Amino acid sequence: MTASPQLFSADRPPHALPEQDVLSALDTDDSGLDSTRAAEILAATGPNALPPSEQETTLQRLLRQFHDPMIYVLLAAAVFTGILGEVIDTIVILAVVLINALVGFFQEGKAADALESIRSMLSLDSEVLRDGDWTEVDAEELVPGDIVRLRAGDKVPADLRLLRSVNLRIEESALTGESVPAEKAVDPVAADAVLGDRSSMAYSGTVVAAGSGTGVVTATATGTEIGRITTMLSEVESMDTPLTRSMTRFSSLLAIVAVVLAVGMVLLSWLLYDHPWPRLLMSAIGFAVAAIPEGLPAVLAITLALGVQAMASRNAITRRMNSVETLGSVTTICSDKTGTLTRNEMTVREVVTTAGRFEVTGTGYAPDGEIRAADPDTAGAPGAGTEDAAAGGTIELAAHPGLAAIAEVAALANDSRVVERDGEWVLNGEPTDGGIRTFALKSGAHPQAERLAEVPFDSEYKYMATLDAGADGTRLVHLKGAPDRLLDRCDRQGDGPDAGTLLDRAHWEAEIDRLGASGLRVLAAAERRADPGTDELTTDDVDAGGFVLLGLFGIIDPPREEAIEAIRTVQRAGVRVRMITGDHAGTATAIAREMGIGDRAITGAELEASTDEELREIVREHDVYARTSPEHKLRLVQALQADGEVVSMTGDGVNDAPSLKRADVGVAMGIKGTEATKEAADIVLTDDNFASIAAAVEMGRTIYDNLRKAIIFMLPTNGAQGLVILVAMVAGMTLPITPLQVLWVNLITAVTLSLALSFEPSEPGIMERPPRDPRASLLDSEAVVRIAYVSLLLGGATIGAFLLAQSGGLDLETSRTIAVHTLVVGQIFYLFASRFTTASSMRRELFTTNGISWLCVALMIGLQLAFGYLPFMQVAFATTAVPLSGWLLPVIVGVVVFLTVEVDKALRRRARKATVGVSTA
């Protein structure tokens, strides 16, 4: 695809140039392009379409499952056993490897690419002025210089510099984070204006909410703002999760240690005993297989898959399994504001009349709430005293004509509707109008009037007026709009059209500033009588003035109540919450204060002027960022990661997609989020609720705890088996267990006992502790010590059981069978001790909190009985049936292992209490 030519410069962008200058730069005029010229430009620039994305093939996804150092060692072992003619060993090793790969392959699922979904945001066709006539063309055929017409409901097909705007408002929240449609005009704006302030532009992928207009195409395809985000997204590198990094380091270290010890063991045995090389190689393979927990990838995949299912039941759909655990280790949650922390439903929060200030309860478009008098210390205005009410008391309209009058304007000078559908209240119309419509419903105002004429809202004069005839024949003009425009047209103030109090403009301007400083969007309401028989209304009629100012509406996109509590929950867990929004600084600051995030917003302009080092300092000190672009969001995430943070980014707009992809775990909103955002994310919230993130953090921590328990449980099996083979080789004795028997123990332990730990519930106080250090080792010193002594216990007991059986005159097969039984039963008792990391396992919860563990133990025992007593298993694994007395020693070993671990935990608990006592003293 050919890139669009650069027709504008950074200091002379199209939004800052007069219309004629833009047309001249594009070598076009108001009559548009002719077909020949358009075809020439199309050949030079290429179609107005985003490039297709490269997607991972099924084969690539399958092969990626084998990318693990431990798997490499096992594959090498399979090759050597095959060369040596040990076919059964080769088949079993390859089966284990293949099973692990298939588990990861099917659980991970196909990862879709965000670029494809962004492509679908482009309009399919558009109305273009070609050869002097308006015609419909495919949006892919648009070129710079085309004149395009926009109407309500249209999707903007390319980036346009507006040439004409009639009441044009465009929904740009996916690009800018604005909670209300942006008003558009043709006047140039500052060259350094941020995206949300470029009122002279219409951007590809956004939707016309109201009005109409025309514009000239200034950029197509990858040259558009949405194309620029696409390019950013394709260049953003996804970060490995902390678990992936930890497991990679752990697997590499374990594989290296196993190979080095195997080689050392072979050389030592050859020097000491001069064993034949085939025997030495088989022993080395047996050691490598014993030392490597080949079931670990399967346990990891299954544990994460169980977490995915648990998350889904809590409204979080996981697209990439490792992200479940990553949420448990995040240190910072960066959240978009609109639609994520807030409802994206404009709500009247405060009403100011000549009687004072009134609080409006309830949020969103549901007409649930009431109107209460505000604190008398903050109330009061010229004319106050006629409608006094106790602070906090519910207001009745019948007793408050001023509120009744402003509620009547909210109901009549309004084209929006809020309706209930399937138990949810939804808006048909403009969000701001929806907010004041809901206020009218809450107030109980149902004026009986007929609309005779109207002046629809237009961004040029910024008001809407209606001429309404009441049931008694009186005719009133109701007016709502920008406060400054209404103040210019009012000469009185009061509670109705006949009020005689002169307008105190200074007071109302102070109230407007107060509401604005609180992050509220402010609208004013006024009315006046019309002459009897009047049936028309024009802007000249409205601009003639003579209105009575009734009061002000303070409107905001309110925080989600559940999100406020969720923020407190994750903050108690040591996770810092940051708000990154494209909205205005005042609005962002007001919402942040209400949610307990911060009290000052850093603007996009400040971020733009900061170096990378200065940005790292900013993110350490501040939590609220406003008027940000997609680049700013991406830089903020990168700065946090450079500072050692594990970052979760939440959002719902296309402008969030690059930062979601870059974050350690991206979280998209499933209801109001764009498809591009969902595809870039790791986790999608089906309820658009920030509170679900708090639940996901707890689930992630639980999963990590259980994975760690599984590793600490599995490694002693491998340590014990490796010890058995190492001692046997160095001592020159017969192997107590064969390589094939080693594989059997590893496999059944992984799919039964280790899996049981995946179902463990959360540890007490899991959300009261700080996030784990992502740079910390997967195993701390306490875990290493436990693995070491349990390995010695199990390995020593296995060797002892084998030697005891041999000294008792039992044959080799029986002795090895008893040795394997000892190892397995010891593991069963070790499982009981491992279910509680530090607390005693001798408690009622051992039997009541994880029924799956007992089912897994029963399955393990059943498999082990089959291993020793079924004829075909005896043939495959060289085992034999042992008498009942042959189980006595394995049970004794198991009890000793259990009691040893419990004593160790008790000593460590006592040491911690002593340490806490000293520190508090």
N, C-alpha and C positions, 0 to 999 in steps of 0.2 A: 504494500500500500504506500502511495506517495504521500509525504507529509504536506500539510497545508503550508503555504508560504507565510512568513512572518510579516504581516502588513502593519503591525502596530508595535510600538516600543514601550518599555516599562514606564517611561516618564510621559508618554502620550498614549495611554490605553484608550480603547473606544468609549468606555464609560465616562471619560473625562473630556471628550471632544464634542464640539457641536455637531449636530446631525449632518450638516453639509460637508464638514471636514471628513467625517467617517465615510460618507458616500464617495467623496473624491478619492480617499485612500483606497477604496475598493473598486474604483473606476466604474461606478454605476451612478444612477440617479433615481428619482422618485418613480420612474416608469419601469424600473427593474431591468432584467437582462433579457436578451433575445435567446432563442434556443441554441443558435450556433455558438454564441459566446459562452453560454452555460456549459455546453458540451466540451468546449476547449478547456474551461476551468476544471471541469470534472475529470478530464483526462490528466490534468496536471496535479490535482489535489487528491484524487481518489474518492471513492464513495464515502458518504457520511455514515460510516458504520465503524464500530469498534472491532479491533482485530480479534479473531478467535483465540481462545486460550488453549494451552497445552495441558492435557489431562493425563494423569497416571493410568497406564493400562492395567488390566487385570493381572497380566504376567508380571509386570513391574511390582505390583503390590504384593504378589505371592513371593517373589524372589527377595523382597525387602524383609520378609519374616525370617530369612536365614542369616540376616546381617547381625551376627552376635558372636563375640569371641568364643563363648562356650560351645556354640553350635559348630564353629569351625573345628574345634578339637574333637567333637563327637564325629563329625564327618571324616576327619582324618583317621579316627579310630576305626570307623566302618571300612575305610579303604584298606587299612592294614589287616583287619580280620579277614576281609575278602581275599587278599593276596595270600594269607596263610591258610586259606581253605576252611575257615570257621564260618560256614554259611549261616548257621542259626544266629550266631552272635551278630553277624553283619545285618541280617534281617531285623533283629530286635532293635539294634541301635538306630537303623534308618527309620524304623517304625516310630520310635520315640521322637526322633527329629521331625518327621513328617506330621505327627499328631500335634506337636507344639506349634508348627508353622500354620497348620490349618485352623487351629483355635484362634490364633491371632488374625489370620486372614479373614475368617468369617465374622469375628466379633468387631473388627475395625470398620468393615463396610467400605463402600466406595466413597472416597472423598471428592466431592464436587468442587469446582473452582468458582470463585466469586466473579470472575470476569464475565462468564457466560450470563449470569443473572443481570449484571449491569448492562450488557448489550440489549437485553429485553426492555430496558427502560426507555430506549429511544422510540420516538413516535413512528408509527407505520406509514403515515402519509401526512401531507400538509398542503395548505392553500397558498400558492405562490403566484406572483405577478410575472408572467412570462409572455413575451411578444405583445405586451400591452394589455393582456387579458388575464383575469384570475383563473387559475386552473389547479386541479388536484394532481400532485406528483408524489411519487414515493420519496419518503424522507431521505433515503440513501442517495437520491439524485440532487439534493440541495448542495449549493456551492456558495462560497463567500461572494457577496454582492447580490444574492437573491433577496427580493422583498417578500416577506411572509406575513400573512394575516393571522391574528390570534383571536379566539373567541372563548367564552366561558366553557370549561370542560376540556379544552384542548391540552394535549401534552406538547410542551415546547420542543420543536424538532432539532434545534441547533442553538448556538449562542447568538443572540440578537441584540443589536443596538436599537432601542425603540425610536421610532419616528413619529408615532401617534399613540396616544394613550387616552382612553375614555373609561374612567372608573376602573382601571385595570389593576387587579390584585392577583398575585401569583403565590401559590403554596410552594415555599422553598425550604421547608423544614428538613427535608432529606439532605439538603446541601449546607444549610446555614444553622440549623437548630432553632430557628425562630418558631415560637409557639403560635403565631398568627400569620395569615398571608401578608406578604410584603406589598405595600402600595407602590405603584410604578408611575413614573413621569418621564418626560422627554428631556428635561434639563440635565446638563452635564453635572457630574459630581467630582469630588477631589480625586486626583490620580491615585492617592494612597488609601482611598476608601476601602474598607474591608468588604468581603463578598456580600454580607447582609445589608450594607449601606449603599450598594450600587443600584439605585432606583431607576437608572436609565437603561438597565440591561434586563434581558430575560434569558435564562440559562436552560440548556438542553436537559431534558428529563424532568423538569418541574412542571406543575400543572396550573393552568389558569383557573383561579377560583371565581372571579367575577370580572365583568367588564369586557372590553375589547381593545385591540390595538394592532399596529403594524410595526415591523422592525426589519432591519437589514441584517442578513447573516454575516457575522464577523468571524466565526470559526465553526468548523465541522469536525466530526470524528474525534481523533485524539487531541485535536487542538481546542476542544471545548473544555469547560470546567470539569464535567463528568469524565471526559476522556483523560484529562490530566490526573484525576483520581485513579482511573484505570491504570495508567502508566505507573503511578506511585505504587498501586497495589501489586502490580506484576514485579516491581523492583524490591518490594519489602520481603525480607527474609524471615520466615517463621522461626521462632526460637524453640530449641529443645526444651522439654519440660524438666524441672528439677529431678523428677524421678528418673527420666530417661538418662540425664547426665550421671546421676548417682549409679544407676544400674550398669551403664556403660563402663564407668570406672571400676565398679565392683566385678563385673564379668571379665574385664580385661585382666585385672589383677589375679583373679581366681584361675583363669586359663593359663596365665604365665606361670604361676606358682605350681599348678598341676603338671605342666609340661616339664618345668625345670626339675621338680622332684622325681618325675617318672624317669627322665634321662639319668639323673643322679643315681636312682635306685638300680637301673639297668647296669650302669657302669660298675657300681659297687658290687652287685651280685656277680657280675662276670669276673671281676677281679678276685673275689673271695671264693667263688664256687665253680667258676668256669662252666656255668649252665649253657646248654645249646641256645642259639639265638632265637629260634621259634618260640621256645618256652619263655625266654626273657621278654620278647616282644609282646607275647600274650599277657604276661604279668604286668608289663608297662601299660598296655591298653586297659587291663583290668583296673590298675591304679587310677589312670586318667578318668575312666568312666566312674569309678568310685568317688573320686575327689570332686567331680563336677556335678552340681545339682541340675541334671538335665530336665527335671520336672519344674524348675523355677520359672521358665518362660510361660509354661502352661498355667501354673498357679497364679502368676502375675496377670495373665490375660483373663483367667476366670474370675479372679478377685475384682479386677476392674470392670468386667462385664456385669458382675453382680451389683457393683456400685452404679453402673449405668442404669440398670433396671430400678434400683432404689431411687436414683435421681429422677427418673421418669415419673415415678409415682409422686414426686414432690415438685412437679411442673418444670423440670429441667431436662431437656433432651440433649444428650451428649453425642456430638458428631465424631469426636476423637477420644478414644478411651483414656489415654494418659491424662487428659484434661481434668478428669474426675479427681484424681489425686492432686493435681497441680493447684486446684482451688483451695485445697487444704493447707497449702504452703504459701499462699499469697501474703505479701506484707502490705500491699497497696491495692485498693480498688479505685480505679478511675471511672467515673460515671458521667455519661451525658445527662443533661438536666431534663429537657423536654421529652415527656413520654416515658422516662425511666425513673427519675426521682419524683417527677410531677405527673399529673394525670393527663396532660395535654388537652385539658378541657377548661376553657376560660370561665372563671367564677367571680361574681361580685363579692368582694370581701368587706367593703365599707361603702356606706352612702353618707354624703354630707348634704344637709339641707340648711335652711335658715334657722331651724330649731336646734341644730347640733349635729353630732356625728352618731351614726348607727352602725352596729356590727351585724353582718349577715352570716349566719352559720350554714354548714353544709358545704359540700364540694361537688364539682362536676355538674352535669346537666340534669341529674335527678332533682326534682323540685322538693327535696327533703331538707328542712331547715327552718329557721325562724329569724326574725329581725329583732335585735335587742338594742336598747340604749347603751351607748358607749360610756366609758368612765367619765363622770361629770368633771373631773379635773382636766380632761382633754376636750370636753365638749364646749359648745358656745359659739355663737356667731351673731352678727347683727340681726335683730329681730327675734333672738332666742327668748324663750320664756313662755311662748304660747303653746308649746307641745312638750313640756317637761315630762320626763319619765324616769323612774328609778333605774340606776345603772344596772345592766344585766337583765332587766325586766323585759318580757316579751311585749312587742309593740302591736297594737291593733290599729288597722288603717282608719277605722271609723273615728278614732280619737286623734288622729294625726293627719290632717289634710295635706301637709307638705309632703309626707311620704306617699300618700295616696296619689298626689299629683305627679310625682316623679316616677312612680310605678306605672301610672297611666301612659306616660311618654315611653317607658320601656316596653309596654305592650303594643302600643299603636305605631310608633315610629320604628317598625321592626318587620323585616321580611323573613326572619328565620323561624323555624319550628323545632321544638324538641318533642320527641315521641317515644313511647315505650315499645320495645321490640324484644320479645323473648326474655322479659325480665330486666332488660338493660335500656337505659334512657340514651337515645342517640340524637344527634343534631342533624338537621337539614338546613344548611345555610352557613353564614359566617360565624367563626368561633366567638368573636366579641359580641355579636348580636345574640348568639346563643346564651352567653353568660347573662346578659341583661333580660333576655326572655325568661330564663330560669328564675331570676330575681323577681320578676313580675308574678310568676306562678307561686313562688314562696310567699310573697306578700298577700296573695289572695285577690289581686286586682284582676277583674274581668270586665273591662269597660265595654259598654254596648255602644259602638259607634261604627259608622259607615265611612270607609275611606273614599273621598271624592277625587283627590289628586295627590300627587307626590313629586318630590324632587329626590331622585335616587342619590345615594352616596357617590361622590366623585372625589378622587384624590386631589383634584384641583382646588375645590372649595371645602372639602373635608367635613361635610355634614350631610344629614338626611332629614328631610322634612315631609310631613304628611298633613293634608287638609282633611279633617274628620268632622262628620256631622253626628252630634249626639242624639239620643232618643228624644230629647226635648226640642230639637231643631237648632240648637246652638252649634256654631261652627268654630272650631279651634285649629290653629296651626301648631303641631307638635314638632319639636326640633331637638335633635341630638347630634353630637359630633365633637370635634376637637375643641377643648375648652377655650383656647385663644380666639377661635373663630366665633364661638357663641358669645363670649364676653363683648366682642365688637358689635354684636347685634342686640344686646340687652341694655336697657336703661333702668330697669327696676329688678328687685328680687323679692321673693316671698313664697307663698304656698298656693298660688293660683293666678289666673290671668288678670285678676282685678287688684292685685297687690300694689300698694303705693309707695313702698320703701325704696328709696333710691339705691342703685347698685353700688356696693362697696367693693370696687375692683381690687384694691390692695389686699383686702381680706381673702378674696377668692383666689388670687394669685398665690398667696401664702399657703392656702390649703392645697392648691394644685402642686406646689413645690414639695409640700410635706408628703402627699400621697406618692408623688414620683420618687422621692428619696426613699420611700419604703418599698420600692420595686413594683408599685402598682401602675397599671395602665389606666389613664384617666380619661373619662368621657363626661361631658356636661349635658344637662337637659334643660329645656326652656319651652315656654308656650306663650301664645297671645291669641286674642280673639280675632276672628275674621269677619268681614262684613257679611250680613245676611244675603243669601243668594249667590255668594261666591262659589264657583265650581272649578276654578283653575288655580294652579300654584306654580310659580316659576322662581328661579334663583333671584330675579329682581325683586320679587315680593319678599323673599326671605332677607335679602340684603338691605331692604328698606328699614329693618330693625324694628324697635318697639316691643321686643320680647321681654318677658319676665323670667329671670334665671331661677330655676327651681332647685338646682343642686348639682352634685357631682357623683359619679360612680367610680369607685376604686376597684379595678379588676386585676386578677392575677391568675396564672396557671398554678393551682395550688399543689403543695407537696402531697404525695401519697402518705396517708397516716401510717400505714404499715411499714413504709420505707423509713420513717423516722425511728421507729423501734428497731428495725433491722440494722440501721446504722449504729445505734447504741450497742447492739449485740456484737457486731463485728469489731467495733472500737474496743469493747471489753476484751475481745480476743486478741488485741494487739495489732489489729489491721487498720491502717490509716485510709480514710475515705477522702477522695478528691473529686471535685466537680469540674468538668471541662465542657463548656457550652459555647455555642455560637451566639447566644442571646446577649442582651445588653448587660453592662456591668452592674447597674443598679438592681435589675431583676435578679441576676445571679447572686448578688450579695444578700438580698432579702431572703431568697429561698435557702441559701447556705446558712444564714443565721438561724432560721426557723428549724433547720434540720440538724443543727449542731455540728456543722462542718468547718466553718470559718467566718471571718467577718470582713474580709477585704478581697476584692477580685482583682487579679492581675489580667490586664487586657492583652489582646493579640498584638497590639502595637508594641507593648513592652517586651513581649516574647520575641517579636521580630527583630528588635534592636539588641537582643542579648546574644552573646557568644555562647558556645556550648558549655564552657566552664561556668559562665554566669548563670546559665539556665539550670545547671546542676545545683547551684547555690539557691536559686529561686525555688526549686521544687522541695528543697529541704525546709524552707520557711513558710511556704504558702500552699493552700489547698483548694483555692477557688480561682478558675480561669475563665474569662468571658471574651466574647467576640473573637473566638478562635477559628482558624481555618483548618482544613484537613492536615496541612503541613505542620501547623502548630501542635495539633493533637499527637501526631506521629513523633515530633521532636520531644514532646513532654514524656511520652512513653519511653523513648530511647534514653532520655536523661535519667529517668528513674531507674532503668535497668543498668545504666552505667554506674549508678550509685549503689548497686548491689541489691536493688529491690526486685521482688517477684511480683509482676504487675498483672492484674486483671483489668481489662477494659470493657465497659458495657456501653451499648449504644443501639440506635435504631435507624440512623440515617446513612445514606451513601457516604457522607463526609466522615463517618466513623469507621468505614471499612478498612482503610490502610492501618489505622492504629489498632483495630481489633486483630488484624492478621499478625502484626508485629508483637503484640502483647503475649506474655507467657500463656495466658488463657483469655480468649475473647468471648464475651457473653452478649448475645443479641436478643432483642425483644421479638417474640414470636408473633404477636398480634399486630402491632403497629410498625414493626421493623420492616425495612425493605428487604427484598430477596438478596440483594448484594450483601447486605450486612449479615444476614443469616448464613450465607455461604462462606463468608470470610471468618465467621466465628467458630469457636470450638464447642460452645454450649449455647442452646437456644431456650429461652424461658417462655413456656407456653402461656403464662399468665401475665407477662410484661411487668412482673412484680419484683422490685428490688429485694423484698423480703425473702424471695426464693433463693437469692444469692447467699444470704446468711445461712439458710438451711444447707445449701450446697457446700459452703465452707466447712460446716460441721461434718457433713458426709465425707468430704475429702480428707479431713483429718482422721476420721475413723478408718477409712480405707488405708491410709498410710500406716496407721498403727497396726492394722491387721496384716498388711504386707510385711512389715518389719517383724511381727510375731512369727509369720510363716517362714521368713528367712532364718530367724534365730532358731526356729524349730527344725528346719530342714538340714541346715549345715552340720549339726552334730552327727546326723546319719552319714553324710559324706565324709566327715572327719573320721568317724569311727571305722568306716569301710576302708578309707585310705590308710588309716593306721594299721588295720588288720593286714592288708596286703604289704605295706611297707615293712612291718615287723617280720612277716613271714619271709619276704625276700631277703632281708638283711640277715635274718637268723638261719636262712637256708632250710626252712621247714615247708611242709606242704601247705598250700593255700587253704585257710579255714573256710573261705567262701569263694566261689568261682566268679569270673567276670559276668556271666549270664545271671547268676543269682544276685549279684550287685545291682544289675539293671532292674531286675524284678523288684527288689526292695525299694529302689529309688522311685520307680514308676508308681507302685501301689501306694507308697507313702504320699507322693505328690497328689494323686487323684482322690485320696481319702482323707488322711489325717491333716495334711497341710491345708486342704480345701475347707476343712471344718473351721479353721481360724478366720476364713473370709466372712463368716456369718456372725462374728462376735459383735455385740452392741458397742456403742461408744463408751469410752472410759469416763469415769466421773470427772467433772471439771474440765472436759476437753476444750470448751470454749472460754475458759478462764486463763489459759496458758498462752504465752506468746507464740507467734509462728515459728516453725523450725527454721534454722539457718540453712538455706539451700546449698551453701558451700560445705556444710558439715558432712562428715562421713555417714554412710548409710548405717554403719554399726559403730556405736560408741564403745568405750573401754569396758563398760559393764557387760555389754552384749558379747564382746570378744572373749572375756573371761568365762562367761557362761558356756559359750560354744566350745571353748577349749576343755573345760573340765567335764562336760557332758560327753564330748567326743572321747575323752580318755576313759570315762566310766563305761560307755557303750562298747568302745573298741576293746578295752581290756576284758570286759565281761564276755564278749564274743569269742576272743582268743581263749579265754579261760574255759568257757563252755566246750569249745572244740577239743582242747587238750584233755579236759576231764573225761569227755566221751571217748577219746582215743585211748586214754589210760585205762578206761573201764572195759576195753576190749571190743568196743563197737566199731563197725566198719566205717569206711570213709564217707559214704553217702549219708549214713545215719548221723555221724558226727557233724557233718556240714549242715544237715537239716536242723539239728538242735541249735547250732550256732546262728543260723538265720532266724529261727524262732526267737532266740534270745535277743537278737538285734531288734526284731519287730515289736516284741512285747515291751522292751525297754522304751521304744518310741511311743507306744500307746500311753504308757504312764507319764512320759515326758510331755505329751500333749496336754494332759490334765494340768500339769504344772505351768505350762506355757500360756494357757488361756488368760491368765492375769499377769500382767507384766511385773508389777511390784506388790500387789495385794496377795494375801494368802489364798491359795486355791482350796483350802479346806473350809469351804463355806457353802451355804445353801445354793448360791447362784451357780455353782458348778453343775448343778442338776437342773436348774430352772431357766437359765437365760439363753441357752443355745442348744436346743434339741437336736439340731443338725449334727453337732459334734458326736453325740451318742450314736446316731445313725451311721456316721462315718466310721466310728470305732467298730460297730457291728459289721459293716461292710469289709473293713480291713481284716477282721478276724475270720470272716467267711472266705475271703480270698486266700488268706494264709493257710486255712485248713485245706482249701482246694490245692494249694501249692504242695502240701505235704502228703495228701491222701488220695487225690485223683490220679489214676494210672497215667493218663496222657500228660499230666503236668509233671509227674515223676520222671517220665521219659524225657520231656523237654528240658527240665532243669536239674536232672540227676539228683532227685530227692527220694525219700522213702518215708513210710509211715513210722511214727514213733509212739511208744506207749504213753499212757496218761502221765506216768511218773516223769516222762521226758519234758513235761511242761513246768515242773516245779521250779527248776533253776531259772528259766526265763521270767517267771512271775516274781521270784525273789529279787532278781536283778532290777525289774521294773519298779518294785517298791523302793529299793535303795535309791534309784535315780530320782524318783518323785520326792522322797524325803530330803535328799541332798539339795535339790533345787529350792525346796521350801525353806530349809534352814538358811541357805544363802540369801533368799529374799527377806527373811526375818531379820538377819544380821544387818542387811542394807537398810531396812526400814528403821531399825534402832539407831544406826549411824546417822541417818538423815534427821531424825528427831533430835539427836544430840547436837548436830550442826545447827539446826534451827534454834534450839534453845540457847546455844552460845551466841548466835548472831543477834537474837532478840535481847539477850542480857546486855 
